[in-house]
């Protein structure tokens, strides 16, 4: 019988890198989803990015926690979540604006 899972100690830089990489990946997938929807509808990418921070927050909440848990890292803090939400939104918006 095994005991409870142990949390892994990780240096702050590695933790930030995982948070950044996860947020960027979420942002790129979010943009790709918008692009696929528009292409399916025969529309073009134009104007400002249509996503909202509330959507980014939901995407981050669904992905960042599990990514940290998979690596047995301690729970993501509110500050880290806030940063990841904005990084996700910024990446999706950057991809949107460069795809036009």
Secondary structure in CASP SS format (residue, H / E / C, confidence):
PFRMAT SS
TARGET T0000
AUTHOR 0000-0000-0000
METHOD secondary structure of the structure
MODEL  1
X C 1.00
X C 1.00
X C 1.00
X C 1.00
X C 1.00
X C 1.00
X C 1.00
X C 1.00
X C 1.00
X C 1.00
X C 1.00
X H 1.00
X H 1.00
X H 1.00
X H 1.00
X H 1.00
X H 1.00
X H 1.00
X H 1.00
X H 1.00
X H 1.00
X H 1.00
X H 1.00
X H 1.00
X H 1.00
X H 1.00
X H 1.00
X H 1.00
X H 1.00
X H 1.00
X H 1.00
X H 1.00
X H 1.00
X H 1.00
X H 1.00
X H 1.00
X H 1.00
X H 1.00
X H 1.00
X H 1.00
X C 1.00
X C 1.00
X C 1.00
X C 1.00
X C 1.00
X C 1.00
X C 1.00
X C 1.00
X C 1.00
X C 1.00
X C 1.00
X C 1.00
X H 1.00
X H 1.00
X H 1.00
X H 1.00
X H 1.00
X H 1.00
X H 1.00
X H 1.00
X H 1.00
X H 1.00
X H 1.00
X H 1.00
X H 1.00
X H 1.00
X H 1.00
X H 1.00
X H 1.00
X H 1.00
X C 1.00
X C 1.00
X C 1.00
X C 1.00
X C 1.00
X C 1.00
X C 1.00
X H 1.00
X H 1.00
X H 1.00
X H 1.00
X H 1.00
X H 1.00
X H 1.00
X H 1.00
X H 1.00
X H 1.00
X H 1.00
X H 1.00
X H 1.00
X H 1.00
X H 1.00
X H 1.00
X H 1.00
X H 1.00
X H 1.00
X H 1.00
X H 1.00
X H 1.00
X C 1.00
END
